[in-house]
Amino acid sequence: MRILSGETEEFRHLMRRHGGSLLAFIEGVVGNHEEAEDVVQETFVIAYRSLHQYDDGKASFATWLHRIAYHEALRRMKQRRLPTLSWDEDERLLKYAEEADTDDWLADITEEQMQRLDKAIDLLPEYDQMLLRFYYEDDMPLKEIAYILDSEASILASRLRRIRNRLRKELQKNR
């Protein structure tokens, strides 16, 4: 990387390129804009100091930054005794989803159902909302999400499937 050879302007470019997405991501984790700004700033400091450890064979640079940011946010929440994201231990015991789940059920959705779906998503735990955002909005592969969240792709696949089933049932109510 040219940054390691002293080209700090290159790092400023990376900060501008990735800062917005990191801020949105971390704000979803900590629930506070000011705290999220602090976490993002510290993320870039940690990343700069750790550039020599970055391995592009493991993850993209953006994914690596998200992982640093996520762990920094967790560290700060623990340090300040802020509530952390809930994660049932039973989740770790789930097996990989056996069959691919399609999202065809969203194809013929009405406006009213879409509003109900949005409300149902807002009621999900932050962790589940973040998982949906990464997977559907950011179009991020499960392998990268797992790297960021320090989890297993198979566990996240099972969790996504359960979230979709829960949302599908919510839409089927009051039909």
Disulfide bonds with the S-S distance in Angstrom:
none
